[in-house]
Amino acid sequence: MKTRYSLSVLCALSLLMISAGSGSAQMTLHPDAVDVTLQSSSLSYDLNQGGSATYTVQGSIVSFMFTGSFRVQVPAPPLKQWIITTTIGGNIVQNGDMVSISANQTLPVVVSLRPYAEVPDTETYCLGLADGTTGLSIQCITLTVTGGKAAVGPDQTTPNITIVPNPAGNYIFMSGLSDMQAGYRYEIYSVTGAEVLRGMLPADARISTQELPSGAYRLLLFDGNRSVVNTAFTVVH
């Protein structure tokens, strides 16, 4: 039998879970309403394995008695070492988006996680649902990066690279690159974790952002198989 709580207790529990950002167990804060379930509560990535990896966690949102719209709560700003895309009902969502559901309806959830880690660390991804100030349901995944060495070894120097201008308009320039023969490869991601640009860095170290909508992005720059830049920037048109 599910226990019912007062509104004040529900709000306190919701704020506690979101601010703590920890724990992997499913927690329904508003009984008999909407329930979110993810099929994995933890993922681990080993730095020593190298290369790229993408993990997918399936899940669902089930409405028992709730009909209306709920607010999606996912990490904002994004996590430090993972690029994450959350899809609900086939649509990519980000923090604060509203999603509609009817009683007895089930919405599929897909969480795509790609590590771009350089140091061992543990972070937590939580998918929460809220109706106004009332928490409906929340479930978290513990994301662990392991390995005895970082992606950039001690015998490899990391260039001191900055993005200019930032905020950017129609282009960004990589300042600080001295060896353009290294063949740098870049990837740019939106705040939702979607890849929006990729390619080889031109000889003038300039990347056009003219086609990118105004907003926040993350740039990854690679020298061979190692990441030498992992930084955020914004575009303002």
Buried (B, 14 or more C-beta within 10 A) or exposed (E): EEEEBEEEEBBBBBEEBBEEEEBBEBBBBBBEBBBBBBEBBEBEBBBEEEEEEEBEBEBBBBBBEBEEEBBBBBBEEBBBBBBBBBBBBEEBBBBEBEBEBEEEBEBEBBBBBBBBBBEBBEBBBBBBBBBEEBBBBBBBBBBBBBBEEBBBEEEEEEBEBEBEEBBBEEBBBBEEBEEEEBEBBBBBBBBBBEEBBEEEBEEEBEBEBEEBEEEBBBBBBBBEEBBBBBEBBEBEE
